[in-house]
Amino acid sequence: MQTLTVSLAASALLLAGCVPDRADAPTSFAADAPYDGRGTASAIAAYPVDPGFGNYWYQGKAEITSYDLKQLHYGEPRAGKAVLIFVTEDFSRSRHVKLEGITRTDGDKVTVLKLNSMKEFITGIYPYSLMSSVFTPLSGDRDPHSLKVTTSVQEWCGHTFVQIDLRENAFHVAHHSYFESEADQTVRLAPVILEDELWSKIRINPGALPTGDARVIAGTQFQRLSRSAFAVKHASAALATDDAVSSYTLAYEHRTLTIRFSTAFPHEIVGWEESITQDSGNATRVLATQAVRDTTILLDYWTHNSLTDEVLREVLNLE
């Protein structure tokens, strides 16, 4: 075994890496100033309208898509892979967990489009792994908000976990972190648009996406990588339609997210771009994250867990 000795100066640089991209990123949890909501979208009442929705989403398979990822972190682009997995399942409206082998007829069962969103990339010597799960009811007319979001981030410095639950007409955010300034915190936020639910709302019915001024809680993966505060933010939303590929954009004060998707049903996510504007003296620079679709398959992946099934990872170009 070979042992390498790292100098104290190099060690200091490595330790300094476990910090947010922006040195001035807030680490406390707080809602923005009170707002009366007039003229501002704060929910997405999307529900299926395409006649082929059931044939595609109720066939007992998940849609798995891999993406080539260029993830901005610590001011530099990192090559990696992203995976989006969409699947419908029965969910408990009261307990916010998947219903397993239980027939519920008391109104507690709600069908959701679940999204599992994963990213993996390397920062220098150590890897990052992120995963979010978003549970979005198909009954958007009754349930205009997603019921739950969970996100975990693992890397060599440590790991964090956040859960957002819709209860009592509010989003209850619970966060656990190895960072002292964050540690264990909770906050209650207004039930507004979740950036994390946009992907599923697009898949359900992109025509229901709001445009103009919007109240939004930024994506949990962005929040954790930047260590920014969980808060309600104001953004400008725009939907651009085209014959083949359409896009939905959220523009915040210093950050813009654009999600590109197939205009025709089933509205596959073909990629996304996230840009952050940083001011440094008299100069302004734009830093970007980008994901481009690689491969999509429909598969009941939960039945493919043997060694011989590992070839499917090669199909998705994940090896």
Contacts in CASP RR format, 6 or more apart in sequence:
PFRMAT RR
TARGET T0000
AUTHOR 0000-0000-0000
METHOD contacts of the structure
MODEL  1
MQTLTVSLAASALLLAGCVPDRADAPTSFAADAPYDGRGTASAIAAYPVD
PGFGNYWYQGKAEITSYDLKQLHYGEPRAGKAVLIFVTEDFSRSRHVKLE
GITRTDGDKVTVLKLNSMKEFITGIYPYSLMSSVFTPLSGDRDPHSLKVT
TSVQEWCGHTFVQIDLRENAFHVAHHSYFESEADQTVRLAPVILEDELWS
KIRINPGALPTGDARVIAGTQFQRLSRSAFAVKHASAALATDDAVSSYTL
AYEHRTLTIRFSTAFPHEIVGWEESITQDSGNATRVLATQAVRDTTILLD
YWTHNSLTDEVLREVLNLE
6 14 0 8 1.000
14 125 0 8 1.000
17 74 0 8 1.000
17 123 0 8 1.000
17 157 0 8 1.000
18 157 0 8 1.000
18 158 0 8 1.000
19 227 0 8 1.000
20 27 0 8 1.000
20 225 0 8 1.000
20 226 0 8 1.000
20 227 0 8 1.000
20 228 0 8 1.000
21 72 0 8 1.000
21 73 0 8 1.000
21 74 0 8 1.000
21 75 0 8 1.000
21 225 0 8 1.000
21 226 0 8 1.000
21 276 0 8 1.000
22 226 0 8 1.000
22 228 0 8 1.000
22 278 0 8 1.000
25 226 0 8 1.000
25 227 0 8 1.000
25 228 0 8 1.000
26 228 0 8 1.000
26 229 0 8 1.000
27 179 0 8 1.000
27 181 0 8 1.000
27 182 0 8 1.000
27 227 0 8 1.000
27 229 0 8 1.000
28 181 0 8 1.000
28 229 0 8 1.000
29 173 0 8 1.000
29 175 0 8 1.000
29 185 0 8 1.000
29 186 0 8 1.000
29 187 0 8 1.000
29 229 0 8 1.000
29 230 0 8 1.000
29 231 0 8 1.000
30 187 0 8 1.000
30 229 0 8 1.000
30 231 0 8 1.000
31 187 0 8 1.000
31 188 0 8 1.000
31 189 0 8 1.000
31 190 0 8 1.000
31 231 0 8 1.000
31 232 0 8 1.000
32 231 0 8 1.000
32 232 0 8 1.000
32 233 0 8 1.000
32 234 0 8 1.000
35 215 0 8 1.000
35 232 0 8 1.000
35 234 0 8 1.000
37 215 0 8 1.000
39 213 0 8 1.000
40 213 0 8 1.000
40 214 0 8 1.000
40 215 0 8 1.000
40 234 0 8 1.000
41 193 0 8 1.000
41 210 0 8 1.000
41 211 0 8 1.000
41 212 0 8 1.000
41 213 0 8 1.000
41 214 0 8 1.000
41 215 0 8 1.000
41 237 0 8 1.000
42 190 0 8 1.000
42 191 0 8 1.000
42 192 0 8 1.000
42 193 0 8 1.000
42 214 0 8 1.000
42 215 0 8 1.000
43 144 0 8 1.000
43 145 0 8 1.000
43 191 0 8 1.000
43 192 0 8 1.000
43 193 0 8 1.000
44 140 0 8 1.000
44 144 0 8 1.000
44 145 0 8 1.000
44 193 0 8 1.000
44 197 0 8 1.000
44 198 0 8 1.000
44 201 0 8 1.000
44 208 0 8 1.000
44 209 0 8 1.000
44 210 0 8 1.000
45 140 0 8 1.000
45 141 0 8 1.000
45 144 0 8 1.000
45 208 0 8 1.000
46 140 0 8 1.000
46 144 0 8 1.000
46 201 0 8 1.000
46 204 0 8 1.000
46 205 0 8 1.000
46 206 0 8 1.000
46 207 0 8 1.000
46 208 0 8 1.000
46 209 0 8 1.000
47 138 0 8 1.000
47 139 0 8 1.000
47 140 0 8 1.000
47 141 0 8 1.000
47 204 0 8 1.000
47 205 0 8 1.000
47 208 0 8 1.000
48 54 0 8 1.000
48 138 0 8 1.000
48 204 0 8 1.000
48 205 0 8 1.000
49 205 0 8 1.000
50 205 0 8 1.000
50 265 0 8 1.000
50 266 0 8 1.000
52 265 0 8 1.000
53 265 0 8 1.000
53 266 0 8 1.000
56 265 0 8 1.000
56 266 0 8 1.000
57 88 0 8 1.000
57 113 0 8 1.000
57 266 0 8 1.000
58 88 0 8 1.000
59 298 0 8 1.000
60 87 0 8 1.000
60 300 0 8 1.000
61 87 0 8 1.000
61 298 0 8 1.000
61 299 0 8 1.000
61 300 0 8 1.000
62 85 0 8 1.000
62 86 0 8 1.000
62 87 0 8 1.000
62 298 0 8 1.000
62 299 0 8 1.000
62 300 0 8 1.000
62 301 0 8 1.000
63 84 0 8 1.000
63 85 0 8 1.000
63 86 0 8 1.000
63 87 0 8 1.000
63 266 0 8 1.000
63 268 0 8 1.000
63 296 0 8 1.000
63 297 0 8 1.000
63 298 0 8 1.000
64 83 0 8 1.000
64 84 0 8 1.000
64 85 0 8 1.000
64 296 0 8 1.000
64 297 0 8 1.000
64 298 0 8 1.000
64 299 0 8 1.000
64 301 0 8 1.000
64 316 0 8 1.000
65 83 0 8 1.000
65 84 0 8 1.000
65 85 0 8 1.000
65 268 0 8 1.000
65 269 0 8 1.000
65 293 0 8 1.000
65 294 0 8 1.000
65 295 0 8 1.000
65 296 0 8 1.000
66 81 0 8 1.000
66 82 0 8 1.000
66 83 0 8 1.000
66 293 0 8 1.000
66 294 0 8 1.000
66 295 0 8 1.000
66 296 0 8 1.000
66 316 0 8 1.000
66 317 0 8 1.000
66 318 0 8 1.000
67 81 0 8 1.000
67 82 0 8 1.000
67 83 0 8 1.000
67 84 0 8 1.000
67 271 0 8 1.000
67 291 0 8 1.000
67 292 0 8 1.000
67 293 0 8 1.000
67 294 0 8 1.000
68 79 0 8 1.000
68 80 0 8 1.000
68 81 0 8 1.000
68 291 0 8 1.000
68 292 0 8 1.000
68 294 0 8 1.000
69 78 0 8 1.000
69 79 0 8 1.000
69 80 0 8 1.000
69 81 0 8 1.000
69 82 0 8 1.000
69 119 0 8 1.000
69 121 0 8 1.000
69 289 0 8 1.000
69 290 0 8 1.000
69 291 0 8 1.000
70 77 0 8 1.000
70 78 0 8 1.000
70 79 0 8 1.000
70 80 0 8 1.000
70 288 0 8 1.000
70 289 0 8 1.000
70 290 0 8 1.000
70 291 0 8 1.000
71 77 0 8 1.000
71 78 0 8 1.000
71 79 0 8 1.000
71 80 0 8 1.000
71 119 0 8 1.000
71 121 0 8 1.000
71 128 0 8 1.000
71 289 0 8 1.000
72 78 0 8 1.000
72 274 0 8 1.000
72 276 0 8 1.000
72 287 0 8 1.000
72 288 0 8 1.000
72 289 0 8 1.000
73 121 0 8 1.000
73 123 0 8 1.000
73 128 0 8 1.000
73 225 0 8 1.000
74 123 0 8 1.000
75 287 0 8 1.000
77 288 0 8 1.000
77 289 0 8 1.000
78 121 0 8 1.000
78 122 0 8 1.000
78 123 0 8 1.000
78 128 0 8 1.000
79 121 0 8 1.000
79 122 0 8 1.000
80 119 0 8 1.000
80 120 0 8 1.000
80 121 0 8 1.000
80 122 0 8 1.000
81 119 0 8 1.000
81 120 0 8 1.000
81 121 0 8 1.000
81 294 0 8 1.000
81 317 0 8 1.000
81 318 0 8 1.000
82 117 0 8 1.000
82 118 0 8 1.000
82 119 0 8 1.000
82 120 0 8 1.000
82 291 0 8 1.000
83 116 0 8 1.000
83 117 0 8 1.000
83 118 0 8 1.000
83 316 0 8 1.000
83 318 0 8 1.000
84 115 0 8 1.000
84 116 0 8 1.000
84 117 0 8 1.000
84 118 0 8 1.000
84 199 0 8 1.000
84 269 0 8 1.000
85 115 0 8 1.000
85 116 0 8 1.000
85 117 0 8 1.000
85 118 0 8 1.000
85 301 0 8 1.000
86 113 0 8 1.000
86 114 0 8 1.000
86 115 0 8 1.000
86 200 0 8 1.000
86 203 0 8 1.000
87 113 0 8 1.000
87 114 0 8 1.000
88 111 0 8 1.000
88 112 0 8 1.000
88 113 0 8 1.000
88 114 0 8 1.000
88 138 0 8 1.000
89 98 0 8 1.000
89 99 0 8 1.000
89 111 0 8 1.000
89 112 0 8 1.000
89 114 0 8 1.000
90 98 0 8 1.000
90 99 0 8 1.000
90 104 0 8 1.000
90 109 0 8 1.000
90 110 0 8 1.000
90 111 0 8 1.000
90 112 0 8 1.000
91 97 0 8 1.000
91 98 0 8 1.000
91 99 0 8 1.000
91 109 0 8 1.000
91 110 0 8 1.000
91 111 0 8 1.000
91 112 0 8 1.000
91 114 0 8 1.000
91 135 0 8 1.000
91 137 0 8 1.000
91 147 0 8 1.000
92 98 0 8 1.000
92 99 0 8 1.000
92 104 0 8 1.000
92 108 0 8 1.000
92 109 0 8 1.000
92 110 0 8 1.000
93 107 0 8 1.000
93 108 0 8 1.000
93 109 0 8 1.000
93 110 0 8 1.000
93 147 0 8 1.000
94 108 0 8 1.000
95 108 0 8 1.000
96 135 0 8 1.000
96 147 0 8 1.000
96 148 0 8 1.000
96 165 0 8 1.000
99 109 0 8 1.000
110 137 0 8 1.000
110 139 0 8 1.000
110 143 0 8 1.000
110 147 0 8 1.000
111 137 0 8 1.000
111 138 0 8 1.000
111 139 0 8 1.000
112 135 0 8 1.000
112 136 0 8 1.000
112 137 0 8 1.000
112 138 0 8 1.000
112 147 0 8 1.000
113 136 0 8 1.000
113 138 0 8 1.000
113 200 0 8 1.000
113 203 0 8 1.000
113 204 0 8 1.000
114 133 0 8 1.000
114 134 0 8 1.000
114 135 0 8 1.000
114 136 0 8 1.000
115 132 0 8 1.000
115 133 0 8 1.000
115 134 0 8 1.000
115 136 0 8 1.000
115 199 0 8 1.000
115 200 0 8 1.000
116 131 0 8 1.000
116 132 0 8 1.000
116 133 0 8 1.000
117 130 0 8 1.000
117 131 0 8 1.000
117 132 0 8 1.000
117 133 0 8 1.000
117 134 0 8 1.000
117 196 0 8 1.000
117 199 0 8 1.000
117 221 0 8 1.000
118 129 0 8 1.000
118 130 0 8 1.000
118 131 0 8 1.000
118 132 0 8 1.000
119 128 0 8 1.000
119 129 0 8 1.000
119 130 0 8 1.000
119 131 0 8 1.000
119 221 0 8 1.000
120 127 0 8 1.000
120 128 0 8 1.000
120 129 0 8 1.000
120 130 0 8 1.000
121 127 0 8 1.000
121 128 0 8 1.000
122 128 0 8 1.000
123 155 0 8 1.000
125 156 0 8 1.000
126 155 0 8 1.000
126 156 0 8 1.000
126 157 0 8 1.000
127 155 0 8 1.000
127 156 0 8 1.000
128 153 0 8 1.000
128 154 0 8 1.000
128 155 0 8 1.000
129 153 0 8 1.000
129 154 0 8 1.000
129 155 0 8 1.000
130 151 0 8 1.000
130 152 0 8 1.000
130 153 0 8 1.000
130 154 0 8 1.000
130 221 0 8 1.000
130 224 0 8 1.000
130 225 0 8 1.000
131 151 0 8 1.000
131 152 0 8 1.000
132 149 0 8 1.000
132 150 0 8 1.000
132 151 0 8 1.000
132 196 0 8 1.000
132 220 0 8 1.000
132 221 0 8 1.000
133 148 0 8 1.000
133 149 0 8 1.000
133 150 0 8 1.000
133 151 0 8 1.000
134 146 0 8 1.000
134 148 0 8 1.000
134 149 0 8 1.000
134 194 0 8 1.000
134 196 0 8 1.000
134 197 0 8 1.000
134 199 0 8 1.000
134 200 0 8 1.000
135 146 0 8 1.000
135 147 0 8 1.000
135 148 0 8 1.000
135 149 0 8 1.000
136 146 0 8 1.000
136 147 0 8 1.000
136 197 0 8 1.000
136 200 0 8 1.000
136 201 0 8 1.000
136 204 0 8 1.000
137 143 0 8 1.000
137 146 0 8 1.000
137 147 0 8 1.000
138 204 0 8 1.000
140 204 0 8 1.000
145 166 0 8 1.000
145 171 0 8 1.000
145 191 0 8 1.000
145 194 0 8 1.000
145 197 0 8 1.000
146 166 0 8 1.000
146 194 0 8 1.000
146 196 0 8 1.000
146 197 0 8 1.000
146 200 0 8 1.000
147 165 0 8 1.000
147 166 0 8 1.000
148 163 0 8 1.000
148 164 0 8 1.000
148 165 0 8 1.000
148 166 0 8 1.000
149 162 0 8 1.000
149 163 0 8 1.000
149 164 0 8 1.000
149 194 0 8 1.000
149 196 0 8 1.000
149 197 0 8 1.000
149 220 0 8 1.000
150 161 0 8 1.000
150 162 0 8 1.000
150 163 0 8 1.000
150 164 0 8 1.000
151 161 0 8 1.000
151 162 0 8 1.000
151 196 0 8 1.000
151 220 0 8 1.000
151 221 0 8 1.000
151 224 0 8 1.000
152 159 0 8 1.000
152 160 0 8 1.000
152 161 0 8 1.000
152 162 0 8 1.000
153 159 0 8 1.000
153 160 0 8 1.000
153 161 0 8 1.000
153 221 0 8 1.000
153 224 0 8 1.000
153 225 0 8 1.000
157 178 0 8 1.000
158 178 0 8 1.000
159 178 0 8 1.000
160 175 0 8 1.000
160 176 0 8 1.000
160 177 0 8 1.000
160 178 0 8 1.000
160 179 0 8 1.000
160 182 0 8 1.000
160 224 0 8 1.000
161 175 0 8 1.000
161 176 0 8 1.000
161 177 0 8 1.000
162 173 0 8 1.000
162 174 0 8 1.000
162 175 0 8 1.000
162 176 0 8 1.000
162 220 0 8 1.000
162 223 0 8 1.000
162 224 0 8 1.000
162 230 0 8 1.000
163 173 0 8 1.000
163 174 0 8 1.000
163 175 0 8 1.000
164 171 0 8 1.000
164 172 0 8 1.000
164 173 0 8 1.000
164 194 0 8 1.000
164 196 0 8 1.000
164 217 0 8 1.000
164 220 0 8 1.000
165 171 0 8 1.000
165 172 0 8 1.000
165 174 0 8 1.000
166 172 0 8 1.000
166 191 0 8 1.000
169 191 0 8 1.000
170 188 0 8 1.000
170 189 0 8 1.000
170 190 0 8 1.000
170 191 0 8 1.000
171 188 0 8 1.000
171 189 0 8 1.000
171 190 0 8 1.000
171 191 0 8 1.000
171 192 0 8 1.000
171 194 0 8 1.000
171 217 0 8 1.000
172 186 0 8 1.000
172 187 0 8 1.000
172 188 0 8 1.000
173 186 0 8 1.000
173 187 0 8 1.000
173 188 0 8 1.000
173 189 0 8 1.000
173 230 0 8 1.000
174 185 0 8 1.000
174 186 0 8 1.000
175 182 0 8 1.000
175 184 0 8 1.000
175 185 0 8 1.000
175 186 0 8 1.000
175 230 0 8 1.000
176 183 0 8 1.000
176 184 0 8 1.000
177 183 0 8 1.000
177 184 0 8 1.000
179 227 0 8 1.000
182 227 0 8 1.000
187 230 0 8 1.000
189 217 0 8 1.000
189 230 0 8 1.000
189 231 0 8 1.000
189 232 0 8 1.000
190 215 0 8 1.000
190 232 0 8 1.000
192 214 0 8 1.000
192 215 0 8 1.000
192 216 0 8 1.000
192 217 0 8 1.000
192 232 0 8 1.000
193 210 0 8 1.000
193 214 0 8 1.000
193 215 0 8 1.000
193 216 0 8 1.000
193 217 0 8 1.000
194 216 0 8 1.000
194 217 0 8 1.000
194 219 0 8 1.000
195 216 0 8 1.000
195 217 0 8 1.000
195 218 0 8 1.000
195 219 0 8 1.000
195 222 0 8 1.000
195 250 0 8 1.000
195 257 0 8 1.000
196 219 0 8 1.000
196 220 0 8 1.000
198 209 0 8 1.000
198 248 0 8 1.000
198 250 0 8 1.000
198 259 0 8 1.000
199 259 0 8 1.000
199 269 0 8 1.000
201 208 0 8 1.000
201 209 0 8 1.000
202 209 0 8 1.000
202 248 0 8 1.000
202 259 0 8 1.000
202 261 0 8 1.000
202 267 0 8 1.000
202 269 0 8 1.000
203 261 0 8 1.000
203 266 0 8 1.000
203 267 0 8 1.000
203 269 0 8 1.000
206 239 0 8 1.000
206 246 0 8 1.000
206 248 0 8 1.000
206 261 0 8 1.000
206 267 0 8 1.000
207 239 0 8 1.000
209 237 0 8 1.000
209 239 0 8 1.000
209 248 0 8 1.000
210 237 0 8 1.000
211 237 0 8 1.000
211 238 0 8 1.000
211 239 0 8 1.000
212 236 0 8 1.000
212 237 0 8 1.000
212 238 0 8 1.000
213 234 0 8 1.000
213 235 0 8 1.000
213 236 0 8 1.000
213 237 0 8 1.000
214 234 0 8 1.000
214 235 0 8 1.000
214 236 0 8 1.000
214 237 0 8 1.000
214 250 0 8 1.000
215 232 0 8 1.000
215 233 0 8 1.000
215 234 0 8 1.000
215 235 0 8 1.000
216 232 0 8 1.000
216 233 0 8 1.000
216 234 0 8 1.000
216 235 0 8 1.000
216 250 0 8 1.000
216 252 0 8 1.000
217 230 0 8 1.000
217 231 0 8 1.000
217 232 0 8 1.000
217 233 0 8 1.000
218 228 0 8 1.000
218 233 0 8 1.000
218 252 0 8 1.000
218 255 0 8 1.000
222 228 0 8 1.000
222 255 0 8 1.000
222 274 0 8 1.000
223 229 0 8 1.000
223 230 0 8 1.000
233 252 0 8 1.000
234 252 0 8 1.000
235 250 0 8 1.000
235 251 0 8 1.000
235 252 0 8 1.000
236 250 0 8 1.000
236 251 0 8 1.000
237 248 0 8 1.000
237 249 0 8 1.000
237 250 0 8 1.000
237 251 0 8 1.000
238 248 0 8 1.000
238 249 0 8 1.000
238 251 0 8 1.000
239 246 0 8 1.000
239 247 0 8 1.000
239 248 0 8 1.000
239 249 0 8 1.000
240 246 0 8 1.000
240 247 0 8 1.000
240 248 0 8 1.000
240 249 0 8 1.000
241 263 0 8 1.000
242 263 0 8 1.000
243 263 0 8 1.000
244 262 0 8 1.000
244 263 0 8 1.000
245 260 0 8 1.000
245 261 0 8 1.000
245 262 0 8 1.000
245 263 0 8 1.000
245 270 0 8 1.000
246 260 0 8 1.000
246 261 0 8 1.000
246 262 0 8 1.000
246 263 0 8 1.000
247 258 0 8 1.000
247 259 0 8 1.000
247 260 0 8 1.000
247 261 0 8 1.000
248 258 0 8 1.000
248 259 0 8 1.000
248 261 0 8 1.000
249 256 0 8 1.000
249 257 0 8 1.000
249 258 0 8 1.000
249 259 0 8 1.000
250 256 0 8 1.000
250 257 0 8 1.000
254 276 0 8 1.000
254 277 0 8 1.000
254 278 0 8 1.000
255 274 0 8 1.000
255 275 0 8 1.000
255 276 0 8 1.000
255 277 0 8 1.000
256 273 0 8 1.000
256 274 0 8 1.000
256 275 0 8 1.000
257 272 0 8 1.000
257 273 0 8 1.000
257 274 0 8 1.000
258 272 0 8 1.000
258 273 0 8 1.000
258 274 0 8 1.000
259 269 0 8 1.000
259 271 0 8 1.000
259 272 0 8 1.000
260 269 0 8 1.000
260 270 0 8 1.000
260 271 0 8 1.000
260 272 0 8 1.000
260 273 0 8 1.000
261 267 0 8 1.000
261 268 0 8 1.000
261 269 0 8 1.000
261 270 0 8 1.000
261 271 0 8 1.000
262 268 0 8 1.000
262 270 0 8 1.000
268 293 0 8 1.000
268 296 0 8 1.000
269 293 0 8 1.000
270 292 0 8 1.000
270 293 0 8 1.000
271 290 0 8 1.000
271 291 0 8 1.000
271 292 0 8 1.000
271 293 0 8 1.000
272 290 0 8 1.000
272 291 0 8 1.000
273 288 0 8 1.000
273 289 0 8 1.000
273 290 0 8 1.000
273 291 0 8 1.000
274 288 0 8 1.000
274 289 0 8 1.000
274 290 0 8 1.000
275 286 0 8 1.000
275 287 0 8 1.000
275 288 0 8 1.000
275 289 0 8 1.000
276 286 0 8 1.000
276 287 0 8 1.000
276 288 0 8 1.000
277 284 0 8 1.000
277 285 0 8 1.000
277 286 0 8 1.000
278 284 0 8 1.000
278 285 0 8 1.000
278 286 0 8 1.000
278 287 0 8 1.000
294 316 0 8 1.000
294 317 0 8 1.000
295 315 0 8 1.000
295 316 0 8 1.000
295 317 0 8 1.000
297 312 0 8 1.000
297 315 0 8 1.000
297 316 0 8 1.000
299 312 0 8 1.000
301 312 0 8 1.000
304 312 0 8 1.000
313 319 0 8 1.000
END
